[in-house]
Every structure is written in C-alpha cells, then in structure tokens.
Amino acid sequence: MTLTVPLSPEAEARLLSKARAIGLDLGTYAARLLERDAARSTLEEISGDLAERFKQTGMTEEELGELLGREKHEARERELGIKFSE
C-alpha cells in the first residue's frame, strides 16, 4: 500500500534525521513506525472487559487512583509490619 501523509517541514526534517541516523530512507523509516504502531495492542484488547466494568462502577479516574494508592500503601504496611500513617 502506498500512503501520502502531509507533514510540516519541521516534522519531515526530524523524521528524516532519525531515519538517516539508522541508515534508512524516510519512507522505510515511516513504514516501520506505522507497522510497529499497528502491531501494538490497544488498552481495550489488553484489559478485556475491565474498562467496561470500571465505567459501570461510576468511579472517576481520580477516585480509582486514590483507591489504588491507599491499597498500595496498606499492602506495604502489611508486608513490612509498619504503620506509615494513622
């Protein structure tokens, strides 16, 4: 497949510099970047239905972060036998 991608001159220059640094032409370098990106799993593929189950809790991402932080600290306290905070 052939793909035409509009780039700013700055982006083109940076990509060309990176490509040359590893001995590739710009087209081959760009194709490798796209192939690598296409091979990556999405978060949804990795997490399965976990993301949907999280949405159903009604919890915000901030609340989840706080909960995970508390759980992490409590687990460390149990592991070390030390109480970090009262």
Order of alpha helices (4+ residues) and beta strands (2+ residues): alpha-alpha-alpha-alpha-alpha
